[in-house]
């Protein structure tokens, strides 16, 4: 039996914009993340991927539902429990240009988390900084430099070193490659995979690049307007997508594999993306789905297991 590290139960995060309007960024989502696995989350911009990751970490307070981290209710934890949780769960931010303080040296940036957790001091702290820099492919002389002296890929490596400084078990990778050149993206993904293998890390990997998500992920979840519409193993999801939205996403991936049926046709979605503000009852994808039925306008489909460990939210199935 697989060891569950993170349990997400009926999790919702709403933002009240004014007296009438509510933005439902994450709406009643359920899934588990197993220890030492990578769960990829994909979906178009504005679907709630980043909000989901931040709510899981407790950076946003959940509107309803809960997140259990190794049995700890993240949103009901006391001060000491939260401090321990912050040591065990970290985040790699999307933009390496905005996520590093330009007035701090690389060494100071890396030690912020150590100081907050009181992990190292004196020469031991310095040795730890050099160790982390080497681990992410940088040199010890980089510790005295400032962020503006580095390229985007190097800055993201610094961000990864900062994340690893407190020795976490679980890391939310919030689109860590989207702001980087294509030539650098593979380097960062391979680095994350090497670190996972060496330290037994667990990842929630959020990204737009479907090919890269397939490369790094054990399982993949597909989000659409705050809902989780499909969840399956990486191989199963990409070779046999069942939800109409997932099928359209997968068909958009360039492929030279003529044996893959999804490479032979490009599914073009019709209609416009509805607003996540005050959404109407029913399936969020209904206006763009060619399989829609009357029930799709009235009732939100529940995610259910269609095949072994393959979950889909669709009235058609």
Secondary structure, DSSP 8 states (H G I E B T S, - for coil): ---EEEEEEEEEEEEE-SSS-EEEEEEEEEEEEETT-EEEEE--TTSSHHHHHHHHTTSS--SEEEEEETTEEGGG--HHHHHHHHHHEEEE-S-TTTSS-TTSBHHHHHHHHHHHHT---HHHHHHHHHHHHHHTT--GGGGGSBGGGS-HHHHHHHHHHHHHTT--SEEEEESTTTTS-HHHHHHHHHHHHHHHHHHT-EEEEE-S-HHHHHHH-SEEEEEETTEEEEEEEHHHHHHS--SHHHHHHHHTS----TT-GGGS------S----SBT--SS-TTGGG-TT--HHHHH-----EEEETTEEE--TT-
